[in-house]
Amino acid sequence: MPIFLFWGEDDFALGRAVTALRQQTLDPDWDDFNYTKILPEQPDAVSQGLNLAMTPPFGSGSRLVWLAETTVCQRCPEPLLIELERTLPVLPEATVLLLTTPTKPDGRLKSTKLMQKYGEIQEFSAIPPWKTDLLAQRVRQAAQEVGVKLTSEAVQVLVESVGNQSRQLYTELEKVRLYAGDDPRPLGATMIANLITTSTQSSLQLAAAIRQGETAKALSLVMDLINRNEPALRIVATLIGYFRTRLWVKLMVEAGERDEREIARLAEVNNPKQIYFLKQEVKSIQLAAFQQTLPILLDLEFSLKQGADPLQALQIKAIELCQIYRS
C-alpha cells in the first residue's frame, strides 16, 4: 500500500516525479482503467479518492489514485480525519495513493502525522538561488538523468545562467544532449555558454557583479531582471543570502578557523568542498565591505516593502554597493 505525499512549489520537478511514479506503477495496457486524478474542486474529493484506492485494479499492474492540490495536510475536518485513520492502514498492496500540494504540510495536524506514519513525504521546493552548492548538485543530477556529461566549469555556467528554474534546466540540457550526440567527452563551459539561452540573467550574476565592483554590468543586470518581471524582493533575498554566506566565511577565516566543515556549518553551506572556492572569492575583499553590505540590502528590502519603485531602488543600491567593493 504505497502512500506518497509530494509537496512544494517547484511544479515542474514535482510533475516529473508524478510521471515517474505513474510509469513505475501502471501497466501501460491497463493505464486508462487504473489511473485516476482527482482535483480538489470535485465534490468530496478526498473521500472519493480513498474509496477508489480501496478498489482492486483491473487486469495487471497496480492502481494509482492521485489527489491533486489537496489541502488535507493543511486543514482536515474531524470526519475526514476519521476516514483517513480508518482507510490508510488497510489500503490494498496493489494500490498507490498519491497526494500533492504546493504548500508545506502542517506538522501539528493529525492528518500529517498519519502521512508520516503510513506514507513517504517528498519535498519539491525550489532551491534558494544563493545555495549554489545545491544548485550545482541538482545540475549534475539532471545531467545524469538526461544523459549529458559536463565539466565542473560547465556545471557552474548552468548554475549561473539557469538558477533554480527546473523547467529551463531540463530544456537546456535536452538541447545540449541533441548537440552532443554520441560524443562521450564531457562538454566544457565555453560550449555550454554558446548553446544555452544567452539572454538569461540571474540574481547570482548581479551579486557577482556587485562583489567585483562592476557598476555598469550591475545596472544592466538590474534592468534585465526587472524587464523579465523578476520580483524585486526575490532578487534582494538572493543578494542577502549570497553576501551573508560570504560574510560568515570571511569572519571565520579572519578568526583563524581552518576546519572547512565547521565553516560550512556556520555559513550554512551544504557542501564543505565549496568552502575552498568561497575562501578564494573573499580573500582580496575587506571584511568591512561585507559588514556594510547587509544593512544596505536590508534597507533596500524595507523600502521595497514600503512601495519604492523596484527599478530605481535596486539601481541606487547597486551603485552604492559597487562603490564599496570597488574601493
Buried (B, 14 or more C-beta within 10 A) or exposed (E): BBBBBBBBEBBBBBBBBBEEBBEEBBBEEBBEBBBBBBEEEEEEBBBBBBEBBBBEBEEEBBBBBBBBBBBBBBEBEEEBBEBBEEBBEEBBEBBBBBBBBBEBBEEEBEBBBBBBEBBEBBEBBBBBBBBBBBBBBBBBEBBEEBEBBBBEBBBBBBBBBBBBBBBBBBBBBEBBBEBBEEEEEBBBBEBBBEBBEEEBBBBBBBBBBBBBBBBEBBBBBBBBBBEEEBEBEEBBBBBBBBBBBBBBBBBBBEEEEEEBEEBBBBBEBEEBEBBEEBBEBBEEBBEEBBBBBBEBBEEBBEBBEEEBEBBEBBBBBBBBBBEBBEE
